[in-house]
């Protein structure tokens, strides 16, 4: 009888422990820890990503408006127009950076937090948070942009001669295809000024 009571007590304690563990993994606790993990991840790398996204939209504008500048603005006025466009591009880039940056929190909350909560247990989320809070990772996050820049600069330096040689090959081939003289104006159309 004593053995039966002990077994029942152990079973009850195991059930209570299991219930407590399940209660500890409530969606609210997981969401809270997932939110913490997402916030801990967002640092200099995210800032660089936002800047890259804004910069890519700026490149699209340059690709669109550069030829229009050359085609529509007389040579004598192109320098001034180019400077004015650069001022506007700088404003655009800053504004776009801010616009994208404002969406980071919303998208993180709407997309990343639920994804983390779905894919990781509460214990795993706590371990990930501890990882991001460790001094070594904080130091890594602080120095990663600088180290990335050093790597990129060395990569550019190491490949510059080969890339320039390949660009010369392209220029030679393009010259054969396009020619070096400007095209004659089409019949009935005045020449550009």
Secondary structure, DSSP 8 states (H G I E B T S, - for coil): -HHHHHHHHHHHHHHHHHHHHHHHT-HHHHHHHHHHHHHHH-SHHHHHHHHHHHHHHHHHHHHHHHHHHHHHS-HHHHHHHHHHHHHHHHHHHHHHHHHHHHHHHHHIIIIIHHHHHHHS-HHHHHHHHHHHHSHHHHHHHHHHHHHHHHHHHHHHHHHHHHHHHHHHHHHHHHHHHH-SS-----TTS----
